[in-house]
Structures are given as structure tokens and as C-alpha cells.
Amino acid sequence: MQNTDPIPSAPSTVRDVSISMARVNLLAIPFALLPMLLLGTPFVLLHGWPATLAGARLFFHPAVVIPVFLAGVVLHELIHGIAWAYFGNKPRAAIRFGFKLSALTPYAHCREPLPASVYRIGAAAPAVLLGLLPVFAATVTGAGWLLCPGLLFLAASAGDLLILWVLRGVKPEQRVQDHPERAGCLVFDETPQSESPV
């Protein structure tokens, strides 16, 4: 989610709420592993290792995992964009999709600032739809083949979860926009207007 658009002029001050990509690489591991462990454990306790391993063998067959993963990566970014456009009441033109060659990954970006509450919804949506829901369905039904993609896409959402953690102190109504180079956002703190003389 890279932002190369100019910061819109507004009666506000811009605050950097982000972390370096080097720190992202360090923190992404626990942000990926912890949700997988917490959400995968109930399945193992309820259905046992045989069901878990059988599902893993089925899902991680190259003919299955490769197309599912590639489709999921694209769908991940589409979900970001659709959620930001819908909940932020933004036109389709405000959402930009692209491919970052240096990271070999697609990205989604909203060209216009969003309320932090809307940004959080869009950031969390892929983890919920592609991760939490399949894991929950797998745990209820015992379908190990459904558990594996859910956990995989939860791990793929580690960067989004990290950004949500970085933004934890930002108020829901504050406007935010993707940082152009780091993980996190530029936060627009509204500047109080000077009172007119009576």
C-alpha cells in the first residue's frame, strides 16, 4: 500500500505515524505466527492432528496451493480497495491498484485521506474475509483443507495487522493516508481555526 500522491492541502498539521520497513521485517514474524498459533490451536484440539495433517497434505499440493495463493494475493488487495471505497464513500477513481516490483507484490492505495476508522476497516478486511472466516468455518466443520488457506492468508496479513497496531493511538475520526515510504500513515491533525473578532 504505497502512496505517491501529493498530500492534499488542508487546515491541518501532518504527523508521521509509521515504522521503518526494516522494523516491519523484524516484527512481521510474531505478527504472523501469533494469530496462526492462537487460531489454529482450537482446530487441533477439537479435531486432532490427523485431520490437520490430512488437510495440509491436500492444500499444499502444488496444483492447489500455487493458484490459490496467487489468487488470494490479488484478492487481498482488491478487498482493501473495495472496503476503502465503500466505507469511505470514495469513487472508484480514488482507489489505485498497482504492482511494486521491488517487493514483487501488488498493492492497493486510496488517493484521498480517509477517517482512521474507515482505514482500519479496509486494512483489516482481508485478514477477516480470507483468514478468520475460513479458519472459523474449518474449526466448526473439521475441514482441514479450509484451515490451511485461512492460516496462510492470516500470515499474509501480518503487515496489515502491524499497521493497525502502529495506528492504535490515532482517533477514529482523524484523517489518515498511507505513508509514501514506511509502514503506517500520515495523520492529519486538524488545526483549530482562529476565532473571528467580535
N, C-alpha and C positions, 0 to 999 in steps of 0.2 A: 504494500500500500504506500506508494511513493507520491509525493506532492511536488510538482514543479510549477504549479500555477502561482502567480503573484499573490501576496497577501492583500486581501481587499482593504481599502481604506475605510476606517470606521472610527467613531469616538471611543477608542479602547486602547489599552496597552497590551502588548503581546508578551506572554510568558511561556518559556520553554519548559514543557513537562515531558521529558524524554530521557532515554538512556542510550549509551553508545551501542553499536552493533556488536562490538567485542564483548560487552557485558551480556547482551542478548544471547550470544552463542554459549556463554557460561551458564546462564540461568535457564536456558531453554530445556536443558536435560531434566532438572527437577520439575519444571512446569509441564513437561510431557509425561514423565514417569509417574508422578504422584496421582494424577487423575486416573491413569490407566490402572494403577495398583488398587486405588480405592474403589473403582467401579468394576474392575474385573474380578476382585476377590469374592463378592457375593455370588457371581455365577459359578465359580469353582466350588464354593461351599454348598450351594444348592444342587448342582448337577454333577460335580465331581470332575476329576482330571480326564477320564476317558472321553467325556463329551467335549471338553475343552480342546483336547488334542485332536480329536476327530474333526472338529470344526476348523482348527488351524491347518490341518493337512488338506482339507478341501479348499479353503480360501487361498492358501499360499501356493497353490499350483500356479505356475507361470501363466497359463492360459486364463486364469481367473484374476489373480492379484494385479497384473500389469494393466489390463484395460480398466479395471475398477479403480485403481489408484489414479490413473491418468484422467479418467472421467471425474473422479472426486476432486482432484486438484482444480480443474476448470469450474466445476460446480461450486466449490468453496468460494471462489472469487465472485461468481455470479450471485450467490446468496448475499455476500457483503453488499454488492451494488444494489440489488433489488430491495434489500432491507433499508438501506440508507435512503433510496429514492422514495419508497413507500412511506416509511415512518417519518422521514424528514420533509415529506411533501415537495420533493425536488423533481424537476423534469428529467427525462432520460438524458438530455444533453449535459446535465450536471455530473453524470457518472462516467468516468473514463476507465476503460479496461486496457491493459497492455501486458507486455512481457518484458521482464527485467533480465537482460542477457547475463549480467554479472552473477546473478543468483540462479539463473535458469528456471525462473518461476514466473507465472502470471501474477498480475496484481489488479486490484480494484481501488479506485480513488474517487472521492467526491470532490468536485472542483470548488464547491462552496462550503463555508463553515456550517457546522451542524451543532445543535444543542448536544451537550455531553451525554444526556440520556439517550438520544437517538443514536449517537455514535457508538455507545456501549451496546445497544441492541444489535446494530449491524455488525459490530466486532464479534459478539458472542453467538450470532445466529448460526454460522457454520458448525461450531462446536456442538450446539444443541441439536440441530437437524441431522447432521452427518455423524455425530458422535454419541451424544447422550441418548437420543431416541432409539437408535439401533441397539445400543448396549442394554437399555431398559427392556426393549422387546425381546432380546436374546435371553435376558435373565428370567423374564416371565415365561417364555416358551421353551427354554432349554436349547435353542438353536445356536450351536457353537459357531456355525459358519457366519452368523449375523453378528456375533460378539466381536470377531476379529476385525472386520472393517470399521466397526464403531470405535474400537480402541485405537486403530490405526489413524482414523481421522481426528480423534481426540488429540493424539500426539502431534498431528499436523497442525492443530490449532494452538500449539504451545505459544507461538509468537503473539497470537491474538489475546490469549489469557494473560500473558506477561504485560501487554499494553493496558489491559483492563486493570491490572494490579498497579501499574505506574500511574494511572489516572484516578486512583481510589480517592484522592483528596479533592478532585475537581467537582464543583457543584453541578447538579443535573441540568440547570438552566444555562450554564455558561457555554459559550460557543467555542468549538474546537475544530482544528483541521490537522490532517496528517502532517507530521514533521517532514521536511524535504529530504533529510539525510539520516535521521536517527529513529529509533523505535519509540513511538509516543506521539504527542501532539503539540501544536502551538495553541495555547489557550488565550482567548481574547477576554481580558478583564475590562468590563465596561468602565469608562471614566465618567464620574459624575459631571453633569452639565452645570456650569456656573449659573447661579440664580440671576435673573434679570433684576435690575434696580427697580425699586418700587417708585 
